[in-house]
Amino acid sequence: PETFHTQMYFLRKLAEYCHRERIELVLVNMPITYYNAHMLPPGAYENYVAELRKFSWNYDTVLLDLCDFKKFDLKDFHDSVHLNAFG
């Protein structure tokens, strides 16, 4: 949780900078494997996505949620969090 809060702090700072400089900020939730998402404590990944959505709404940014466990198979990944050339 401490790391997540730190990361969100810097994301807020980035959003504030982009707003001041009139730069459009686009957030992308990249695909990861179902296995990787479920190594986290129960509900942690869902809370993460909910926080991204809330952040996107509060800072008027676009959020592209590309992490759809039904659309990507293990063969699309180099490891559990990085897509390969086919993914």
VENGILIN-V797053 format. One line per field, one symbol per residue. phi: phi as a letter, one per 40 degrees, with the letter a starting at -180 (. if undefined). psi: psi as a letter, one per 40 degrees, with the letter a starting at -180 (. if undefined). burial: + if it has 16 or more other C-alpha atoms within 10 Angstrom, else -. Layout:
# VENGILIN-V797053
phi->???
psi->???
burial->???
This chain:
# VENGILIN-V797053
phi->.cccccccdccccccccccdcfbccbcbcccbcddcccccddgccccdccccccddccbfbcbbcccbcccbbdccbcacbbccccc
psi->ddddddddddddddddddddefhhhhhhhiiiiddddeeiihedddddddddddddddefihhhgeghddehideeidaeehiadd.
burial->--------------+---------+-+---++++--+--------------++-++----+-+---+----+-+-++-----+----
